[in-house]
Amino acid sequence: MNKILVIAKREYLAMVATRTFLFTLIMMPILMFGGLFLIPALTKLSGGKERTIRVVDGTGRIGAVLTAASEQYNATLRKQKEGPSESDAARKTSPMASGDFYNIVVAEESELEDAARIQWSDEIRNGDLYAFVEIPPALFAVEGTPPTVRFVSQDAALSDARQWIESIVSSMVREERFKSLGIDSAQVQLANMPVRLAPTAPYERSAATDGVEGAVQAKEKAFDLAALFAPFGMMMLMFMVIFLAAQPMLESAMEEKSQRIAEVLLGAVSPTQLMAGKLLGNVAASLLVFSLYGVGAYCVLVQQGMQALVPMSLLPWFFIFQILGVLFFSSIFMAIGASVRELKEAQSLLLPVWMVMMLPMMVWFVAIRDPLGPVALSLALFPPSAPMMNILRLGTGTTIPLWQPIAAAVLLAVATLGVIWLAGRVYRASLLRNDSVKSLIQLWKRAIASQAT
Amino acid sequence: MTAIDSTMAVDLRGVTKRFGSQTAVEALDLRIPAGSIQGIIGPNGSGKTTTLRMILRIYQPDAGSVRVLGEAEGVAADDRVGYLPEERGLYHRMKVRDVLRYFAQLKGHRRPDNDIDHWLQRLDATQWAHKKIEQLSKGMAQKIQFIAAVVARPKLAILDEPFSGLDPINMQLLSEAVLELKQQGTTILLSTHDMDVAERMCDRIFMIYRGRKVLDGTLSEIQTQYGEAVLRVKMNGSGLPSLSHLHSVESVHDVGAYSEIRLRTPEGRAEVLRALVQHGDVEHFETAKPRLNDIFVRIAKPTADTTPAIPA
C-alpha cells in the first residue's frame, strides 16, 4: 500500500504542479464559457465613445424628447461606469448595450435636401458624425401607415441607437393616435397586460414541527435562462474535471513507455500496484480540479444571488459520478498511452473515445427540456455518458426517480471495474513493447489476448 | 529436484520464455555467485533483456525456475534488486533529487536523503541535485540513473550498459563506484556490449546468443577454451606472407601493430612458424589469449547460421 501511495503522490504532483496544468485550468473555462462573458466585457471595453446623432425633426416635437432621453441615458451610463455595484441595475434599465454616450443634436432644417444628405453621409464616412435621423413632418398623421423615419449610419442595421430611437418615436406616435381617438393609453396598457404563468416546481410540504403538519410550499423556479444554463454548467464542470484528469494519464503512460521508465517501475512494483497508484493520484488531482472550479463557480453564483440553482443535495452525486468517470476514462487513456509511441498515434485511438465522451453535449438541450425522456434516460444509464448526463438531469431540479441515478452509478461502477481490468491487461502487455497499436479493435484484441508476462 | 545453492545471488535453471510463436530464451541456466560481478554479453536481440526482465520478475518464465537472492516466488519485484536500464529511464520533467527519492521509496527506502547525498557527492553530481533531468547532459543523466539503481542499497544491482555516454573520467568514476559496491557485498549483473569493460571488470562472463547460453565462465576459463589456437605475429621489415595454403590456418586479421592468426588446432603453430621463418625475419611470435571481442565476433558473426556450442 505504501508503494501505491508513493506512486499516487508522484502522479498527483506531476499533474498539478505544472505550468501546463495551471494554464489548462485557466483556459478550459475560458474556452467553454468565455463567450458568455467575453462579448459583454469586450462591448464594455470598446464602449464609452461620444457619438453624435443629428436629428432632422419635421414634427418639431420629437427632437426635444430625444435630447432629454439621451441626457438621461448618458447619466445612467456614467453612473454604471463609475459604480460597479450599481452595474446590474443600470444594465437592466439601460437601453443600449454598446456602452457609448450619445449626443443628440437637433438640426435647424425641418426637411433635408439631397445635397445635405450627401454631405452628412460623407461626414458619417469620415467619422465626424455617427448618424442622422430624418423624421418626416407627417409622422403624427393619424390615418394610414406612418411615413418612414430614416436612420442613416454605417452600422444602421445593427445599431443599438436605431432601436432605441425607434422605440421612443413609436411610443410617441402611438400615444398621439390614442389621444386623437379619445382613448386613455393607460387603460389600453392595462387591457394589454399579459397574464404570467409562473414556472413552479411541484408542491412540497415542509417538515412537521411539534406534531403540527408542515405547510404546503410552492417553490417558484428561477429565471428561465439561468435554470437552463445551471445544469449545463454542472455538466461542463464534470466534463472539465474528467478531461483534466484523464488527459495527463495518456501523456504519463506514453512517457513511461517511450523513456523506458516503465521498465524501472515494473522492477520495483507490480503492474497492478503501478496502475492503482496512478489512478489514485489521478482521482486526487481531479478532486482538486473540482474543488477549484466548484468553489469558484459557487462563489460566482452566491455573488449573483443564484446559489439556489445548484442544490447541495447534488454534491454527493457529483462526487460519485466524478470519481467513477475519472477512473473510467483515465484507465482508457492510460491503456491507449501505453499502447502507442507518439501522440499522433494516440489521436486515432482517442477519436472514438472523445465522441462517446462528448455525446451528452450533443443532446444536452433535448435532455434538459425532457430530463425524464428516453434520450436523457438512456444516456444516463449508458456508462460512458453517465457522469455528465446524470449531473445534467439532476441539475434541472426535476424529480428524477431515485432508482435511475443509483442504477446509473452501479452500471458505471461495474463498467469501470471492467475497463480497469481490461486496461490493466493492455497496460501490462503494451508498456514494455516497442510497437504501437493502430486501432481500438487491435487494442481490444490485445486486452483479450494478453497473457501474463 | 535440484538442490538450492544459497551462495548464488541468481539461479536460473532451464528457463524458457516465449512470446507467441517466438522463443526468446530457451533452456537457460545461469548461476551468479553472491558478491561477484557477472558480465552478460550477447548481440542485440539475443535474449539478454528478456533474461534481465525475468530476473527482475517483470516477466514470468514459461518453463524452468528463477531464484533471485534465495527467493523463487513472487510476482512483485524484490526491493533488494536495483536496476539501471540501457539509456533513459528517468522522468524528464522531475528534478534530480525528487526522482532519486521517488525510486528509492519505490524500493522501500523510506528516508533516502542521506544516501542520495552520499551518491551525488560520490559521483560529483551534487550541484545538479535541483536541476530537472531534461537539463542534464547524457553522461550526467547516466550517473543519476546509476544512483537511482543503487540508492536503495540493493543486494543485487542489474546494470544494463552503465557506462554508455560517459567520458573516460566519468567512466573511471563509475567503474570505481561499481567495484565499491562489489566490495560492500552487492552482486552486480553487468550487461554490456563493451568487451573491454567485461574483460576488465567482470569476475564471470556469460554470453547469450539466439536465446541460448554459449559462454559461461571466468575470463581466463573462456580464453583457455578459445585461446591456444591464436597466434600474434610481427615480421621485421616485410609484410606477412600469404598463409591461406596452410591447412591449420583458419583466418588472418591485421590488428594494427600485429597480425592475429587463428588456427584450426593448436598443433598448427609449428607449421605457421616454419612458413614465417622461410619468408623472412620474424620479430614477434606468441601464442596469444584471444580477446573477448574476438570470441564474441567468432560466435555471433552474421555468417554463423547455427548456434555454436561451447568448446570442449
Interface residues (C-beta under 8 A of the other chain):
Chain A: N2 K3 V6 I7 R10 A14 T18 E255 Q259 R260 I261 E263 V264 L265 L266 G267 A268 V269 S270 Q273 L432 A452 T453
Chain B: R53 L56 R57 I58 Y59 Q60 V75 A76 A77 D79 V81 Y83 P85 E86 E87 R88 G89 L90 Y91 H92 R93 M94 Y102 F103 Q105 L106 K107 G108 A148 I158
